Amino acid sequence: MAILFPSFSFSVIPWNHHKFGPKWYCFNKPCFQRKQLQLGLQNAINPFSLNLASKLCATSRLSVEETEQKVTTFTRPKDQKGTLVFLFRTEIDDGLVKVYVTKKEDRYSVYIEISSLGISSDEGETLVLCWGVYRADSSCFVNLDSSCLSSDAASGMNLSPLVQTSIGKFEVALDFDAKHGPLYLSFFLMSSLDAGLEIRSHRRTNFCVPVGSLPGYPAPLGLSFCPDGSVNFAIFSRHAESVVLCLYNDSGVEKPALELDLDPYVNRSGNIWHISFENSRNFVSYGYRCRGALLQQNKDDKSAECVVLDPYSKIVGNFYPNDLGSVKNLGWLEKELSFDWGDDYHPNLSMEKLMVYRLNVKRFTQHQSSQLSSDLAGTFTGLAKKVQHFKDLGVNAVLLEPVFTFDEKKGPYFPCHFLSPMHIYGPPGSPVFTITSMKEMVKTMHANGIEVLIEVVFSNTAEIGALQGIDDLSYYYANGGGDLKIQNGLNCNYSIVQNLILDSLRHWVTEFHIDGFSFVNASHMLRGFHGEYLSRPPLVEAIAFDPVLLKTKIIADCWDPHDMVAKENHFPHWMRWAEMNTKFCSDVRNFLRGESLLSDLATRLCGSGDMFSDGRGPAFSLNYIARNFGLSLVDLVSFSNDELAAELSWNCGEEGPTNNAVVLERRLKQIRNFLFTLFMSLGVPVLNMGDECGQSSGGSPAYEDIKPFNWGALKTGFGKQTTQFISYLSALRRRRSDVLQSKSFLKEENIEWYGSDQASPRWEDSSCKFLAMTLKAEKRVIESSAGDLFIAFNAADHPETVVLPLPLEGISWYRLVDTALPYPVFFSTSGEAVPQQTAGLFTYQMKPHSCTLFEANNPTTKKKYVPQ
């Protein structure tokens, strides 16, 4: 029975092909020769000759002490349950190296068998196994001792002779204490006759096998728990030279409790790196360090050695919100808790029926006026507590600003991760609680008939803590992608990025029951690999036809939150994509401040046929007046200095806060006019958080200046009347869905247009500021007591006399809305009859800067409509 060499020491630093270049070696030659003679070897062998392709780099001084570890003839354990078998070819003579790894109680046994090398026993030639073990860095070996495997110990290499069997094969067996695993055994072979001959794998690298871990599987990506109890890790990196799995326990994240440098032969399939463990032991979180995966311009950054988050981790913990240390976010080694969805189902509202309320989860209930406890304020649970507010407004969908894990300094439009909710939106403690609270919120919304849509950002990521350092050349545009100015711009139409985005969307639909997505800066998704625009971008088409997303609402929002502009591009839609209509916003703003053509307003009122008559329809237009970037609704009528020219605002006579009653009255009318126009237009109305209560940012269009929602403002006179008006308009849209929620464009014969004095509109005359229209109801609707609608808009600073069309016999006109009248009579559910004037005409005097709505009805069958 042979044993390891007794006391032997040498020092060696061969080539490390990663980044440090070649290093020359030295060793204690007389000592080595003495040990060689003890084994009966004939020639001095240099066990560490320079090998430019080798990944092995043993460093420092090593003492291989006598140990109880045995080397002996061994029966290979190929038939034992749980045995792992690895097969290698040698770089010379096409030899075969088979390695069997098995666990016996508290020890790992490694059996190595070499065949077909053409070595002749007649000449006394033997083989020596030159081996070492490593964990965190394959270029630095570590020592085995009686207590632990220390990564800080001097690196070490062991020499073990192989025994030749009767059939000419060579074999050796090594045993390792189970407490030392997991680790990697790295080795090459040396011939006793040919001095300096090193036999390595066909890849000219050391043979390497995992001990205490499994090779793992390339799919699915991320962390997966297998039925047999094992845990699999898989991550994509095409350009990484090596990938190190970093595992952390509950003692902290200053330093990983275990690091494993994955072997590119055993733990890599294509561009997927993977590894498995029988169990995750006492580890609680994980990340990766990918060497050589950064863009050239970033290779000197401190992020080169940072631990990166697994893009496919389902549970993410935020550890360094202030960017301290080398870890920002880590994946949690924990299964997602099962959630009882009960009888929850997607409302599946048709697009034309939608009425949307956009909000920020934190700001919506963060203010103390929400009367929520501190642990609920600003969270998903706090949002669910306010479901009655949405019902009071009459909206049936909420659009949440991005809820993905994001950079807290930059805000929600700089995501770090695409599959996990932001931890600040959940209760304190485990991120699992955040996931559960979001699901509870969605379930509550659905139970009240409200859909949940979320904004998503796939144009860029945060500057740190996102995908940087995994494979920058695959995930990001190099050099900004041509004319792109955006930092950290995602290469969306590259296959691996496209798959990540699709997997993210499916995850939110299947796991969180999300009903739809609004893609912020969607024009970025039209870019190709080099930043060029594509006519058929693969990602946009894949989302449109993905079977999991078939009934999910997909909305393109081409607003760029970085440049604060809307990028107007023809967006390919395949009759699936809806769009945030920035033209609606600008044209309505311009008209109500007296600077737009009548034709522009008419186009927006009728569903923006210039944009959506290509096989879609008005229901694909999401209309809005104010949004979360730019001026709020009340600021839109209060500020209009030169710095706000892009906002198309009008201060109604005085800049900023004022006590001027005339100006205040005009501002109030304008707010009503904006809301009225929004709800009377074909398409989907989108309200912005705070529109209903006069929320102001002091004239600042900056996103960071938006204040938390003040629930106390709802109790003010303005808050009460505006909330009631929105509720009234929502109910009106539902009641008159035949003309206000039409899925298709209205027929030309069902619309009549009027200018001033009942004349035809002068569409292209910029001096004309009055427009009226009659929307004719279908016969079946008339029989149900709901007749034609007459709608008029006066943006002029003088009154207009409106002449209503002559109604059918027995039918009268009723005024439903006049935004110039005082509260509470400026809108009415039952309507105020318009008296017939001399000569049988129905006329009405409209005040400056006002809007009116009339409905034709039979007074004997007219029913009073009470909003729900």
TARA-V756313 format. One record per residue. N is the residue number from 0. SS is DSSP state (2 for helix, 1 for strand, 0 for the rest). PHI is phi in radians with two decimals (999 if undefined). NEAR is the number of other ideal C-beta (glycine too) atoms within 12 Angstrom. Layout:
BEGIN
n->(N	N)
ss->(SS	SS)
phi->(PHI	PHI)
near->(NEAR	NEAR)
END
This chain:
BEGIN
n->(0	1	2	3	4	5	6	7	8	9	10	11	12	13	14	15	16	17	18	19	20	21	22	23	24	25	26	27	28	29	30	31	32	33	34	35	36	37	38	39	40	41	42	43	44	45	46	47	48	49	50	51	52	53	54	55	56	57	58	59	60	61	62	63	64	65	66	67	68	69	70	71	72	73	74	75	76	77	78	79	80	81	82	83	84	85	86	87	88	89	90	91	92	93	94	95	96	97	98	99	100	101	102	103	104	105	106	107	108	109	110	111	112	113	114	115	116	117	118	119	120	121	122	123	124	125	126	127	128	129	130	131	132	133	134	135	136	137	138	139	140	141	142	143	144	145	146	147	148	149	150	151	152	153	154	155	156	157	158	159	160	161	162	163	164	165	166	167	168	169	170	171	172	173	174	175	176	177	178	179	180	181	182	183	184	185	186	187	188	189	190	191	192	193	194	195	196	197	198	199	200	201	202	203	204	205	206	207	208	209	210	211	212	213	214	215	216	217	218	219	220	221	222	223	224	225	226	227	228	229	230	231	232	233	234	235	236	237	238	239	240	241	242	243	244	245	246	247	248	249	250	251	252	253	254	255	256	257	258	259	260	261	262	263	264	265	266	267	268	269	270	271	272	273	274	275	276	277	278	279	280	281	282	283	284	285	286	287	288	289	290	291	292	293	294	295	296	297	298	299	300	301	302	303	304	305	306	307	308	309	310	311	312	313	314	315	316	317	318	319	320	321	322	323	324	325	326	327	328	329	330	331	332	333	334	335	336	337	338	339	340	341	342	343	344	345	346	347	348	349	350	351	352	353	354	355	356	357	358	359	360	361	362	363	364	365	366	367	368	369	370	371	372	373	374	375	376	377	378	379	380	381	382	383	384	385	386	387	388	389	390	391	392	393	394	395	396	397	398	399	400	401	402	403	404	405	406	407	408	409	410	411	412	413	414	415	416	417	418	419	420	421	422	423	424	425	426	427	428	429	430	431	432	433	434	435	436	437	438	439	440	441	442	443	444	445	446	447	448	449	450	451	452	453	454	455	456	457	458	459	460	461	462	463	464	465	466	467	468	469	470	471	472	473	474	475	476	477	478	479	480	481	482	483	484	485	486	487	488	489	490	491	492	493	494	495	496	497	498	499	500	501	502	503	504	505	506	507	508	509	510	511	512	513	514	515	516	517	518	519	520	521	522	523	524	525	526	527	528	529	530	531	532	533	534	535	536	537	538	539	540	541	542	543	544	545	546	547	548	549	550	551	552	553	554	555	556	557	558	559	560	561	562	563	564	565	566	567	568	569	570	571	572	573	574	575	576	577	578	579	580	581	582	583	584	585	586	587	588	589	590	591	592	593	594	595	596	597	598	599	600	601	602	603	604	605	606	607	608	609	610	611	612	613	614	615	616	617	618	619	620	621	622	623	624	625	626	627	628	629	630	631	632	633	634	635	636	637	638	639	640	641	642	643	644	645	646	647	648	649	650	651	652	653	654	655	656	657	658	659	660	661	662	663	664	665	666	667	668	669	670	671	672	673	674	675	676	677	678	679	680	681	682	683	684	685	686	687	688	689	690	691	692	693	694	695	696	697	698	699	700	701	702	703	704	705	706	707	708	709	710	711	712	713	714	715	716	717	718	719	720	721	722	723	724	725	726	727	728	729	730	731	732	733	734	735	736	737	738	739	740	741	742	743	744	745	746	747	748	749	750	751	752	753	754	755	756	757	758	759	760	761	762	763	764	765	766	767	768	769	770	771	772	773	774	775	776	777	778	779	780	781	782	783	784	785	786	787	788	789	790	791	792	793	794	795	796	797	798	799	800	801	802	803	804	805	806	807	808	809	810	811	812	813	814	815	816	817	818	819	820	821	822	823	824	825	826	827	828	829	830	831	832	833	834	835	836	837	838	839	840	841	842	843	844	845	846	847	848	849	850	851	852	853	854	855	856	857	858	859	860	861	862	863	864	865	866	867)
ss->(0	1	1	0	0	0	0	0	1	1	1	0	0	0	0	1	0	0	0	0	1	0	0	0	0	0	0	0	2	2	2	2	2	2	2	2	2	2	2	0	0	0	0	0	0	0	0	0	0	0	0	0	0	0	0	0	0	0	0	0	1	1	1	0	0	0	0	0	0	1	1	0	0	0	0	0	0	0	0	0	0	0	0	1	1	1	1	1	1	1	0	0	0	0	0	1	1	1	1	1	1	1	1	1	0	0	1	1	1	1	1	1	1	1	1	0	0	0	0	0	0	0	0	0	0	0	1	1	1	1	1	1	1	1	0	0	0	0	0	0	0	1	1	1	0	0	0	0	1	1	0	0	0	0	0	0	0	1	1	1	1	0	1	1	0	0	0	0	0	1	1	1	1	1	1	1	1	2	2	2	0	0	1	1	1	1	1	1	1	1	1	0	0	0	0	0	0	1	1	0	1	0	0	0	0	0	1	1	1	1	1	0	0	1	0	0	0	0	0	0	0	1	1	1	1	0	0	0	0	0	1	1	1	1	1	1	0	0	0	0	0	1	1	1	1	1	1	1	0	0	0	0	0	0	0	0	0	1	1	1	1	0	0	0	0	0	0	1	1	0	0	1	1	1	1	1	1	0	0	0	0	0	0	0	1	1	1	1	1	1	1	0	0	0	0	2	2	2	0	0	0	2	2	2	2	0	1	1	0	0	0	0	0	0	0	1	1	1	0	0	0	0	0	0	0	0	1	0	1	1	1	1	0	0	0	0	0	0	0	0	0	0	0	0	0	0	0	0	0	0	2	2	2	0	1	1	1	1	1	0	2	2	2	2	2	0	0	2	2	2	0	0	0	0	0	0	0	0	0	2	2	2	2	2	2	0	2	2	2	2	2	2	2	0	0	0	1	1	1	1	0	0	0	1	0	1	0	0	0	0	0	0	0	0	1	0	0	0	0	0	1	0	2	2	2	0	0	0	0	0	2	2	2	2	2	2	2	2	2	2	2	2	2	2	2	2	2	0	0	0	1	1	1	1	1	1	1	0	0	1	0	0	0	0	0	0	0	0	0	0	0	2	2	2	2	1	0	2	2	2	0	0	0	0	0	0	0	0	1	1	0	0	0	0	2	2	2	2	2	2	2	2	2	2	2	2	2	2	2	2	2	2	0	0	0	1	1	1	1	1	0	2	2	2	2	2	1	0	0	0	0	0	1	0	0	0	0	2	2	2	2	2	2	2	2	0	0	0	0	0	0	0	1	1	1	1	1	0	1	1	0	0	0	0	1	1	0	0	0	0	0	0	0	0	0	0	0	1	1	1	1	2	2	2	2	2	2	2	2	2	2	2	0	0	0	0	0	2	2	2	2	2	2	2	2	0	0	0	2	2	2	2	0	0	0	0	0	2	2	2	1	1	1	1	0	0	0	0	0	0	0	0	2	2	2	2	0	0	0	0	0	2	2	2	2	2	2	0	0	0	0	0	0	0	0	0	0	0	0	0	2	2	2	2	2	2	2	2	2	2	2	2	2	2	2	2	2	2	2	2	0	0	0	1	1	1	1	1	0	0	2	2	2	0	0	0	0	0	0	0	0	0	2	2	2	0	0	0	0	0	2	2	2	2	2	0	2	2	2	2	2	2	2	2	2	2	2	2	2	2	2	2	2	2	2	0	2	2	2	2	0	0	0	0	0	0	0	2	2	2	1	1	1	1	0	2	2	2	0	0	0	0	0	0	0	0	0	0	0	1	1	1	1	1	1	0	0	0	2	2	2	2	0	0	0	0	0	0	1	1	1	1	1	1	0	0	0	0	0	1	1	1	1	1	0	0	0	0	0	0	0	1	1	1	1	1	1	1	0	0	0	0	0	0	0	0	1	1	1	1	1	1	1	0	0	0	0	2	2	2	0	1	1	1	1	1	0	0	0	1	1	1	1	1	1	1	1	0	0	0	0	0	0	0	0	0	0	0)
phi->(999	-1.55	-2.21	-1.08	-0.99	-1.19	-0.89	-2.67	-2.43	-2.79	-2.35	-2.61	-2.46	-1.37	-1.21	-2.08	-1.40	-1.27	-2.71	-1.69	1.43	-1.28	-2.24	-1.47	-2.01	-2.61	-2.68	-1.38	-1.09	-1.02	-1.10	-1.10	-1.11	-1.08	-1.15	-1.16	-1.13	-1.11	-1.59	1.43	-1.38	-1.47	-2.04	-1.17	-1.99	-1.56	-1.29	-2.33	-1.17	-1.11	-2.31	-1.16	-1.72	-1.29	-1.53	-1.36	-2.56	-1.32	-2.26	1.17	-1.83	-2.15	-2.13	-1.63	-1.47	-1.09	-2.49	-1.43	-1.17	-1.90	-2.15	-2.68	-1.11	-2.49	-1.45	-1.11	-1.62	-1.15	-1.71	-1.34	-1.15	1.48	-1.33	-1.72	-2.09	-2.14	-2.12	-2.22	-1.87	-1.55	-1.38	-2.21	1.08	0.91	-1.27	-2.03	-2.11	-1.91	-2.17	-1.97	-2.10	-2.48	-1.94	-2.15	0.92	-1.82	-2.40	-1.80	-1.92	-2.10	-1.97	-2.06	-2.25	-2.05	-2.48	1.12	-1.59	1.27	-1.53	-1.69	-1.31	-1.12	-1.53	1.33	-1.38	-2.27	-2.02	-2.10	-1.55	-1.82	-2.41	-2.71	-2.21	-2.56	-2.27	-1.26	-2.50	-1.18	-1.56	-2.35	-1.44	-2.22	-1.62	-1.57	-2.32	-1.30	-1.98	-2.77	-1.87	-1.75	-1.31	-1.65	-1.23	-1.09	-1.15	-2.44	-2.30	-1.98	-2.06	-2.39	-1.30	-1.67	-1.71	-1.53	-1.54	-1.18	-1.78	1.53	-1.56	-1.95	-2.57	-2.71	-2.25	-2.19	-2.04	-2.27	-1.12	-1.06	-1.21	-1.41	-1.36	-1.44	-2.73	-2.05	-1.71	-2.03	-2.70	-2.45	-1.95	-2.24	-1.62	-1.35	-1.63	-1.60	-1.01	1.47	-1.29	-1.97	-1.87	-2.09	-1.27	-1.08	-1.59	1.09	-2.19	-1.15	-1.24	-2.51	-2.37	-1.42	-2.15	1.58	-2.47	-1.96	-1.03	1.52	-2.28	-1.34	-2.46	-1.38	-1.18	1.64	-1.71	-2.41	-1.81	-1.48	-1.02	-1.41	1.65	-1.35	-2.08	-1.95	-2.03	-2.58	-2.51	-1.54	-2.80	-1.38	-1.76	-1.20	-1.36	-2.70	-2.21	-1.96	-1.47	-1.93	-1.97	-2.12	-1.80	-1.43	-1.47	2.37	-2.06	-1.10	-2.61	-1.07	-1.27	-2.65	-2.21	-2.25	-1.47	-1.14	-1.38	-1.20	-1.60	-1.51	-1.89	-2.41	-2.17	1.11	-1.86	-1.84	-1.73	-2.65	-2.83	-2.29	-2.21	-1.10	-2.76	-1.52	0.88	-1.79	-1.40	-2.06	-2.64	-2.70	-2.78	-2.34	-2.15	-1.89	-1.46	1.39	-1.78	-1.50	-1.08	-0.96	-1.25	-1.82	-1.21	-1.66	-1.21	-1.14	-1.22	-1.07	-1.86	-1.31	-1.49	-1.79	-1.43	-1.16	-1.03	-1.82	-1.16	-1.53	-2.16	-2.12	-1.82	-1.67	-1.89	-2.21	-1.10	-1.80	1.06	-1.54	1.28	-1.72	-2.12	-1.88	-2.35	-2.29	-1.38	-1.67	-1.48	-2.66	-1.29	-1.17	-1.18	-1.17	-2.15	-1.52	-1.38	1.01	-1.73	-1.09	-2.60	-1.23	-1.04	0.88	-1.18	-1.21	-1.00	-1.18	-1.55	-1.21	-2.40	-1.92	-2.17	-1.60	-2.66	-1.82	-1.00	-1.23	-1.20	-1.16	-2.19	-1.19	-1.15	-1.07	-1.17	-1.20	1.02	-1.84	-1.14	-1.08	-1.38	-1.85	-1.08	1.36	-2.13	-1.06	-1.13	-1.07	-1.08	-1.10	-1.15	-1.79	-1.07	-1.13	-1.08	-1.16	-1.18	-1.13	-1.31	1.58	-1.43	-2.18	-2.70	-1.96	-1.95	-1.57	-1.00	-0.84	-1.95	-1.08	-0.97	-2.39	-1.34	-1.10	-1.22	-1.54	1.89	-1.19	-1.58	-2.25	-1.27	-1.80	-2.74	-2.03	-2.16	-2.36	-1.33	-1.16	-1.15	-1.22	-1.55	-2.03	-1.23	-1.06	1.94	-1.10	-1.10	-1.07	-1.13	-1.12	-1.06	-1.12	-1.18	-1.19	-1.12	-1.09	-1.10	-1.08	-1.07	-1.13	-1.07	-1.08	-1.10	-1.82	1.31	-1.96	-1.43	-2.03	-1.93	-2.28	-1.33	-2.27	-2.10	-2.10	-1.52	-2.73	-2.22	-1.10	-1.28	-2.40	1.39	-1.91	-1.64	-1.06	1.60	-1.56	-2.89	-1.04	-1.19	-1.62	-1.44	-2.08	-1.31	-1.33	1.01	1.39	1.19	1.29	-1.51	-1.22	-1.80	-1.29	-1.42	0.97	-1.25	-1.35	-1.49	-1.02	-1.66	-1.41	-0.96	-1.21	-1.25	-1.03	-1.11	-1.08	-1.14	-1.10	-1.10	-1.10	-1.08	-1.09	-1.06	-1.21	-1.32	-1.39	-1.59	-2.01	1.03	-1.21	-1.67	-3.08	-2.34	-1.95	-1.59	-1.24	0.98	-1.12	-1.07	-1.12	-1.30	-1.56	-1.47	-1.56	-1.08	-1.83	1.60	-1.36	-1.40	-1.91	-1.34	-2.30	-1.07	-1.01	-1.15	-1.08	-1.22	-1.11	-1.12	-1.09	-1.95	-1.15	-1.15	-1.20	-1.68	-0.96	-1.77	-1.57	-1.34	-2.14	-2.24	-1.62	-2.02	-1.48	-1.24	-1.72	-1.22	-1.55	-1.59	1.02	-2.40	-1.66	-1.62	-1.54	-2.28	-1.21	-1.68	-1.11	-2.19	0.87	0.99	-2.15	-1.47	-1.58	-2.46	-1.23	-1.61	-1.22	-1.16	-1.03	-1.02	-1.23	-1.22	-1.21	-1.04	-1.15	-1.12	-1.25	-1.76	1.45	-2.32	-2.51	-1.41	-1.08	-1.11	-1.14	-1.12	-1.06	-1.08	-1.25	-1.08	-1.65	1.73	0.99	-1.09	-1.17	-1.94	-2.14	-1.59	-1.72	1.80	-1.82	2.44	-1.12	-1.17	-1.54	-1.76	-1.68	-1.64	-2.63	-1.84	-2.12	-2.40	-1.36	-2.03	1.83	-1.29	-1.26	-1.07	-1.24	-1.25	-1.10	-1.87	-2.15	-2.35	-2.76	-1.39	-1.06	-1.20	-1.88	-1.01	-1.20	-1.42	0.95	-1.69	-2.56	-1.45	1.13	2.17	-2.46	-1.49	1.33	-1.04	-2.68	-1.91	-1.20	-1.09	-1.14	-1.15	-1.11	-1.13	-1.14	-1.10	-1.08	-1.10	-1.13	-1.08	-1.11	-1.08	-1.08	-1.12	-1.06	-1.10	-1.06	-1.47	-1.53	-1.59	-1.19	2.17	-1.81	-1.30	-2.14	-1.51	-1.90	-0.88	1.71	-1.01	-1.40	-2.26	1.28	-1.17	-2.21	-1.94	1.20	1.50	-1.62	-1.51	-1.23	-1.08	-1.22	-1.59	-1.18	-1.64	-1.05	-1.10	-1.71	-1.22	-1.18	-1.18	-1.18	-1.58	-1.31	-1.04	-1.10	-1.05	-1.12	-1.23	-1.24	-1.08	-1.15	-1.17	-1.10	-1.07	-1.12	-1.14	-1.11	-1.14	-1.10	-1.07	-1.18	-1.17	-1.87	-1.10	-1.06	-2.03	-1.71	-2.25	-1.31	-1.30	-2.05	-1.17	-1.18	-1.19	-1.06	-1.28	-1.67	-2.23	-2.16	-1.93	-2.42	-1.80	-1.11	1.02	1.15	-1.44	-1.20	-1.11	-1.61	-1.01	-1.84	-1.65	-1.21	-1.46	-1.44	-2.26	-2.26	-2.54	-2.30	-2.60	-1.92	-1.78	-1.50	-1.39	-1.18	-1.01	-1.12	-1.33	-1.04	-1.17	-1.67	1.37	-1.96	-1.83	-1.14	-1.99	-2.08	-2.16	-2.30	-2.24	-2.11	-1.70	-1.42	-1.63	-2.38	-1.27	-2.30	-1.63	-1.71	-1.88	-1.38	-1.06	-1.16	-1.36	-1.18	-1.07	1.48	-1.95	-2.19	-1.64	-2.19	-1.42	-1.73	-2.44	-2.50	-1.18	-1.56	-1.40	-1.29	-1.30	-1.77	-1.58	-1.30	-2.47	-2.57	-1.35	-1.62	1.59	-1.85	-1.11	-1.62	-1.19	-1.39	-1.54	-1.05	1.21	1.29	-1.62	-1.92	-2.10	-2.59	-1.60	-1.69	-1.43	-1.05	0.85	-2.56	-2.31	-2.36	-2.39	-2.22	-2.24	-1.49	-2.64	-1.50	-1.06	-1.45	-1.95	-1.12	-1.94	-1.31	-1.72	-1.90	-1.12	-1.40)
near->(13	26	23	32	35	18	18	32	26	35	26	38	29	39	29	31	28	27	20	17	14	18	24	15	27	17	29	25	22	14	24	35	21	18	32	28	17	19	31	15	28	18	24	23	36	29	43	37	25	23	32	18	21	37	39	48	37	43	29	22	23	35	25	35	20	15	25	14	31	22	32	21	21	27	16	26	26	20	11	17	10	19	22	31	25	32	24	34	25	33	25	22	20	16	29	25	41	30	41	32	39	31	28	20	11	14	23	38	36	45	39	42	38	40	27	22	30	21	31	15	21	9	14	17	29	33	42	44	42	45	42	45	45	44	42	35	35	41	35	37	44	35	32	39	21	14	11	18	33	22	27	16	24	25	38	36	47	39	43	39	36	40	29	26	18	10	11	21	27	41	34	44	34	39	31	34	27	22	19	31	33	44	40	50	49	42	43	43	40	39	37	33	22	28	22	19	28	34	43	33	37	20	23	24	34	45	43	41	40	40	42	35	39	33	34	37	25	23	20	26	33	39	43	32	23	22	8	15	16	24	34	37	45	37	49	39	40	25	27	34	29	36	44	43	48	39	39	32	21	16	15	16	29	16	19	31	27	35	34	44	45	44	39	32	31	37	39	29	21	16	26	31	42	41	42	32	33	25	20	33	24	15	31	28	38	45	45	48	38	42	35	28	38	34	31	15	17	24	21	12	18	16	32	27	27	35	39	44	46	49	46	35	37	38	38	44	39	36	30	26	23	13	23	16	25	28	35	37	46	43	46	37	38	25	18	32	20	11	23	11	20	13	8	22	18	28	26	20	29	21	40	33	28	43	43	46	43	43	45	41	43	34	36	45	36	29	28	18	23	29	17	24	15	16	17	29	30	34	37	42	32	40	42	32	27	38	31	19	33	36	25	26	39	35	44	38	42	47	47	43	38	46	44	44	44	41	34	26	18	26	31	37	35	33	44	47	44	43	40	41	44	41	38	29	43	37	26	17	14	23	37	28	28	37	39	30	38	40	34	34	41	40	29	30	43	31	22	26	27	36	38	48	47	48	44	45	45	46	44	42	45	35	26	36	41	39	46	39	46	43	35	37	31	35	42	38	34	25	20	20	30	18	15	32	20	32	27	38	40	43	43	46	36	33	21	33	39	29	30	37	44	36	31	44	36	26	33	37	31	23	27	41	33	41	37	40	44	43	42	41	40	42	35	45	45	35	36	25	28	19	26	17	25	24	14	20	36	28	40	38	25	30	42	30	21	28	14	20	29	17	22	37	41	43	41	48	46	32	38	28	34	25	20	22	20	30	32	21	25	23	41	29	30	22	18	29	41	43	44	45	43	38	32	42	43	33	33	44	41	28	40	45	30	28	23	34	24	36	24	31	42	36	34	41	41	39	39	38	28	22	37	38	19	19	16	31	29	38	34	39	44	49	48	46	45	40	43	45	39	35	43	42	44	41	40	43	43	37	33	29	20	10	15	27	15	21	36	30	38	37	28	34	22	21	23	25	18	19	9	17	13	17	23	24	26	31	39	33	38	42	43	45	46	47	48	41	44	42	46	41	46	46	48	49	47	42	45	43	44	39	45	40	36	35	41	30	33	20	26	23	32	22	28	19	21	35	29	29	40	29	31	18	28	31	16	20	18	28	30	21	29	37	36	28	45	39	31	36	41	39	29	38	38	27	32	33	25	30	40	41	33	32	25	23	30	31	15	11	10	23	29	25	32	30	31	29	16	24	17	16	28	21	18	14	18	17	16	33	33	38	46	39	37	32	36	26	33	21	14	11	25	24	14	20	25	34	38	34	42	44	44	50	48	41	42	25	20	17	21	33	23	38	29	40	29	21	30	18	9	15	29	28	38	37	38	44	39	34	43	31	28	16	25	15	19	33	37	28	26	20	34	24	24	31	16	18	17	8	9	14	19	27	28	34	22	38	29	27	39	38	49	47	48	38	43	37	37	23	21	10	16	24	18	16	25	13	25	18)
END
